[in-house]
Structures are given as structure tokens and as C-alpha cells.
Amino acid sequence: MMLTRVAGCLYWLGRYLERAENVVRLALVATELALELEGLDDEMVQQEWDTVQAALPGSKPSPEMVRADIVQRLQLWVLDDLNPMSVAYSTAAARENSRTVGEALTREVVLSLNEVHSQINAMSRRPATDANRALAQATAIHQSLMTTLGAVENTLSRDEGWNHLKTGEAMERTQRALFILRAKLEGLHLRDRDRDAAIALAGWRSLLKSVASLENFRQKFGARLEPKRIVSFLIFDSQAPRSVHTGVRRMSNYLNNMPGRGPGLASARRSAGRLAARLDFDEDAIMDQPSLIPFLEECLLQLTDIHESMGRPNRE
């Protein structure tokens, strides 16, 4: 049986790595939309940055960020190690956890994570002064994080430690998708009525990109972006790698593969199983609701319950 301390560190290692990749992707997507709509719809650009903040609760930028430019915003979300939701902060936390559980990791994972950490430190010492360089720095960090995640996927043994790490990854990915949907959906529906069709579609593309799902959606449905189909895809599609449904199912599988039947693990399994069943069978009823926000809030509460259960004893 794995020590609780080691299991917890691996769980949080998975969360922090996934969080770092999610945050830099959100920042890159918002930057892309800001550059695309520069001079065309400044209000929509500001709303996009506001949804990044809403999708990353726990971070409190200064009031000056309301008037910040692209360079300042990228530095806040990518390089500012005092921001608890920044890429720099999450990467440093992941590295600290990796030191605690080094025996459970491969050399490839440790080296890759150290390289990302060094890369961020080097960029922090020489911050960008223009948007193009800031965007290039963020893109390079994103590529390095994808390399680290690839090392995790391709070099770690599928043992108990793997299940804890991947539960953390699935938790973070699913929770972040729900935060993004909660932050963006109502604003997108309102903008559909008030804005030019091409600009409104740019918002829906941004939503899909924010959840790393644009190409998956196009492979299944083609180039036409229908809002209701996009929402259903991001929540309920069992084949979409970043959907809420897929994340909860993955989490449930990892939990079921862990040894032990203690109260914490049993509670987490039950909660994940109930949520997975609802996503399996209640799509039509949920999609017919006037607003999806209450359902998204319910999902977030259930994920919080699973997360808290993971900290309880796993032995009877």
C-alpha cells in the first residue's frame, strides 16, 4: 500500500502539471482573440480576458490589469510566480512535489520538468517588452509543458502511483473545463444576439480552443459551428478527450483501479460513479434546461466532494 504522503504528492503533481498547461493555453487563446479583434470589438476582447480570470478562481490581479496590455497579461498568467494560478507558480509546485516522490517518477519526467522550470526562470529574468516576443515565450513554454506531459504518459509505469497522478490530472482538467464553460456560456449566448455573426463565431471558436477541442469538434462535425452542438460536445461527448464526460469517466476508472476500500476512497468512487451516470443518461433533460449554469455548479460541487474525499483515510 502506498504511503498517504506519496499518494497525495503524486495527485497534486498531476493537478499542477495539468493546471500549468491549461493556464498557458487559456492565455494564448485570449491573446489570439485579442489580436484578431483588435480595433473591431474592444468590449469583446475585455470580456475574453475577464473570462480567463473567472476560469482561474483563486487569482486576484490588481485593478490596473483592467487596462493592461497583452504583454502585461501574459506576464501575469505565465511568468508571475506570485500569482497562485500562474504557469510559473504551478510549475514550481509540481517540481517541489516531484522531489518528494522522485522514486515514483522516471528520469525523463524529472529532467523535462526541471527544463521547463529553468526555461520559465530564464524568461522571467528577461521579460518581453513587446506582444510578439511575449507570445513567443508563452508558446515555447506551452510546447515544453506538452513535452513534460508526454514524458509522463510514455515513461511511467501503470501502477498505484500512476492512478493517483492521473486522478489529479483528470480532476484538474475536468474542473477547469467546467470553470471555462461557466465563465463563457452566458456571455456567448448574449453576444450571439448583439454582434456580427463572424465576431460571434470567433467567440465560439475561442471556447473550443480554450478546452483544446476545436480540431476534435471539426473532425466530428465539420467546420460549421453550432452553439448547442458545441456545448453538448464539450460536456457529454464520450469520445471527446477533453469533455466533462470523458474526464469524469477517466477519474472514475483511476479511482476504481486503486487498492483499498477505506472511507475516503469509497466516497470518492461513489461520487464519481454518480456523476458519470448522470452524464451518461441525462443529456437530453440537462440540455433542455433554460440555463446550464446550475448543472455546471452541481458538477463542480461533486468534484469538490471527490477531491476532499481523496484526503481522507483509504484504509478501513
Secondary structure, DSSP 8 states (H G I E B T S, - for coil): ---HHHHHHHHHHHHHHHHHHHHHHHHHHHHHHHHHSTTT-HHHHHHHHHHHHHHSTT----GGGGG--HHHHHIIIII-TTSTTSHHHHHHHHHHHHHHTGGGS-HHHHHHHHHHHHHHHHHHHS--SSHHHHHHHHHHHHHHHHHHHHHHHHHS-SSHHHHHHHHHHHHHHHHHHHHHHHHHHHHHHHHHHHS-HHHHHHHHHHHHHHTT-HHHHHHHH-S---HHHHHHHHHH-SS-TTSHHHHHHHHHHHHHHS----HHHHHHHHHHHHHHHHHHH-HHHHHTSS-SHHHHHHHHHHHHHHHHHHTS----
